[in-house]
């Protein structure tokens, strides 16, 4: 069964755990294992099936920390943040030394907008154990609160703790970018990409950074790589269009911004950029139509 799970044969894993449950309807490990396999299906139906299994496990043993955590994560995945918070809190009550419960509750607090509570829970987790993930999470919270120096300190601590933790480099790069330290941002995005070459956000952000550094060929390459990883991201096409507009390559810019609009058709900013580009191309009628569309969308947003 464990081999099935490691090989990501999740349907087979579900069948295997189901066979165990027929033999032993009170097997906590089987309910938790099957629930985790359901979660890997990657859709809401699987998550709801997982929720049932984790809930059953909690009913069998209300003080099972693993079951509480899994139930909390699945509720969080379904957007039921308050219920997830309750499960993580119950896990903390059962075992005050469970850093994963504090971390899970911190993330839910952040999702509910309670930043200070998230900060407190992350600090509580860090008192129990110190790892790169927790330090990076605290950095994100500090960044949310506007404490960029504290955030950078956390990210650098995370990198020291685990030099292979890509997210710490990525988040540190974002802080450098916000501080307009573009060369440093570029270096850290590069390191993040080396460690996690599937991170399209790192390629996109490095492309924007390269644009600001006037490394235009490198920026073009990064945009293409980001598109290959995430072909339905309007943000990538928007920023790519900005680059080509700046280079006065308006036909390519118009093609990219039109692609962005095909993905995200009700965005006033996208219409505004295409209007600007079309105006520079001499397509006055089309540019005016885009400006009018941008205004109507913005008015609709403001009225709501």
Buried (B, 14 or more C-beta within 10 A) or exposed (E): BEEBBEEEBBEBBBBBBEEBBEEEEEBBBBBBBBBBBBBBBEEEEBBEBBBBBBBBBBEBBEEBBBBBBBBBBBBBBBEBBEBBBBBBBBBBEBEEEBBBBBBBBBBBBBBBEBBEBBBBBBBBBBEBEEBBBBBBBBBBBBBBBEBBEBBBBBBBBBBEBBEEBBBBBBBBBBBBBEEEBBEBBBBBBBBBBEBBEEBBBBBBBBBBBBBEBEBBEBBBBBBBBBBEBBEEBBBBBBBBBBBBBEBEBBEBBBBBBBBBBEBBEEBBEBBBBBBBBBBBBEBEEBBEBBBEBBBEBBEEEEEE
